[in-house]
């Protein structure tokens, strides 16, 4: 079953068109990765899916059209967007940030259970639970951004450059946890990531975006073995 389907999506900023009719989909419980150079339109794609910018075309969540709907309504429908640059509420504590992620939910016991699950997935957040988010390291803020998004219990998690600005050891740990989240929680993900090697390791399917158009797509292992992709994105 396809949780997310994007069909002929066009989007941009003012008179500048960035996306030129792209189509992609993510099956339930799968991880898809969107690869591309800077300026290819990867972040614009996620912003259009989550309703942060206007777009033309179709975006279907569980078969229901969401394009043209307000971004807060799309979030309540189950699209969690962990944007580039962390996006934490710096004056709130770690725990308060996580609870903000559950804003659309009402079952207090389930929220408490999920909060403990986030601390189990990210032990550093447990250590910092009463600390203001603005005082966290970059890696800790990224963990918090992912945890807060997961507190929504999303149908699909959109991750924009989760490794941006992080040390290699932190990046490896983060992607290990993302893989675990997918395996254990069954969370469907669409990941935009410059670190193509790590992203492809946890992905089921991959898309290559060039100048606002999908130029290549297929199973992650197949894309990882493509000579052109290896030369452009995998450092070979």
N, C-alpha and C positions, 0 to 999 in steps of 0.2 A: 504494500500500500504506500502511495506517495503522500508524505506529510506536506511537503512544500513543492509547488510547481510554479515556475516562472515562464511566461510565454510572451515572446516578442516585446520584451521590456525596453522602453526608451526613456532616458532621463538625462538631466544635465543641470546646469546652473545658469539662469538667465538665457542668453542666446547661444550659449555654448553647450552643444549636445555631447554627452560623454558616452552614453550607452546607445548602441544602434541595433535594437531588436534582438536582445539576447534571450535565450531559453535555457533553462536548467531545471533539475528536480532532485529531491532528496527523499529516498525511501525511508520508511519508519525504522528507527533503530540504527540507521546508517550514519556514517560520517562522510561528508563530501567536502573537498577542498577546492578553493578557487585560487589558481596561481596566475601571476602576471607581474609585469614590471611596474614600477611606480608610474602613476598616471594612466594605467590601463583601464581603470574604472571599477576596481574591486570594492573599494569603500563605498563608492556611489551605488553599487549593486545592493549592498547591505542596507544602506540608508533608504533606498527605494522600497525594498522589501518590508522594512519596518515602518514605513510611512513618514520618515523624517524629511523627505523631499518629494515633490510631485513627480509623477511618472505616467507614461502611457503604456498600455499593454495589460497583461493579466498576471496577478499574483494570487495563487490559490493556496489556502491553508485547509488541509483535510477536505479539499474539493470545494471550499467556499471562497468566493471572491473577497479579497481584502483591499485591493488597490482602490485608492480614493477615500478610504476610511481613515479617521484620525489615528495618529500613532499610539495614543493611550488605549484606544479601543483594540487596536491590533495587539498590543502587549497583553491586554486582558484576555484576548483570544488564544494566547499561548505562544507568542513570538517574543523571546528574550534576546536583547541585543546588548552584548558586552562590547562597547565601542572602543576604538583606538584611543589611547591616552587615558585608560583606566575609568575615569568618570565617577569616582567615588565621592561621597559627600564628606568633605574633609573635616568639617566641624562635628560630625557625628562619630560615635564610637564604632568599632568593628561590628559589635553585636547590633547596634542600631541600624547600621547599613544593611546587614543581612535581613533584619526584620522589614526594612523598607522593600526589599525584594519580594516579600510575601503580601504586598499591599492589596492584591485582589482576592486574597484568601480569607476565610472566616473560621476554619476549624483550628482552634488554638492548640489542641494536642498534636495535630499533624504538623503545624508550624514548629512547635517545640521539638518534635522528632526530627524534622528536616534540619533544624538548627544544629542539633547534636551531630547529625550526619555530615554537615559541612565542616564541623570541627574535627570529625574523624578523617575526612578527606584532606583537610588542610590544618594539620596540628599547629602550625604557626599562628593561625587565626585564633585558636583557643588560647594560646599564650598572650595574645594581644586583644582579647575580647573587650576589655574595658578601656583600651587605648584609642585616641582619636585617629581616624583614618589618615588625616593629613600628616601624621608623624611616622607612617609606615614607609618601609623601603619600596622601591619600584616593584620588586617581585611580590612582596606582601600585598601591595595594592592590586596587582593583577589577580592574585588568588582571591582577594575580596570581591573584585569585579565579577569573576566567574561564579563564586559562591552566591553572591547576591542575585545574579541572573538565574541560577539554579533554584533559588528559593521561590521563584515564580511557578515551579514545576512546569516548565515550558514544553510545548509540543515540538518546538525546534529552537535550538540555541544558536544564535549568530555570533561568531567570534571574529573581531577585526584586529588582526596583527597581535595576537596575545603575547608573542615573544619580544615585541618591540622594546628596545632599550634594556633588555635584561641580560645578566651574565649567563654564559653557556651552561653552567651547572644548574642555575635556576630554571633555564629554558627546558633542559632535559627532564627535570623533576616535574615541571608544569605539564609537559606533554605526556609523561607517564600517568599523571593524575587524570588528564583529559581522556586518555585511553581507558583508564579504569572506570571513569564516570560513564562512558559509553557502554562498556561491557556490563557493569553492575547495575546501573540505573536505566540502561536502555535509551539514554538521551540521544535524540536525533540532533546532528550538528551540521552547520555549514561554516567552514573556517576559511577566512582570508589570511594568508600567512606567507611572509617572505622566506622563512626557513622551510623550504620545500621538502627537504629530506625528512625532517621530523613529522611534518604534516602528512606526507604520503604514507608514513609508517603506520599511522592510526586510521587512515582513511580507507573507505571502500571504493570511492569513485572520485574522479578529479576532472576539473575543467580548466582549460587554459584560456585566459582572456587577453586579447591584444587589441589596443586602440578601440575598446568598447565593443568588440565582437568576440564570440566564442570561436576559437580557431581549431581547437582539439579537445576531445573529451573521451573518457573511457574508464575502465577499472583502474584503480590507483596503481596496482602493480604494473599494468601495461603502460601507463603514462610514465611511471618512474623508469622504465626501461627504454623509453623513446630517446633516440640519440639527440634530437633537437632539444627536447626538454632537459636532458642531462646537461647539455652544453650551456643552456640559457639559465637554468634555475638550480641545478644540483652541483655545480662547481666541477663538472667533469670535462 
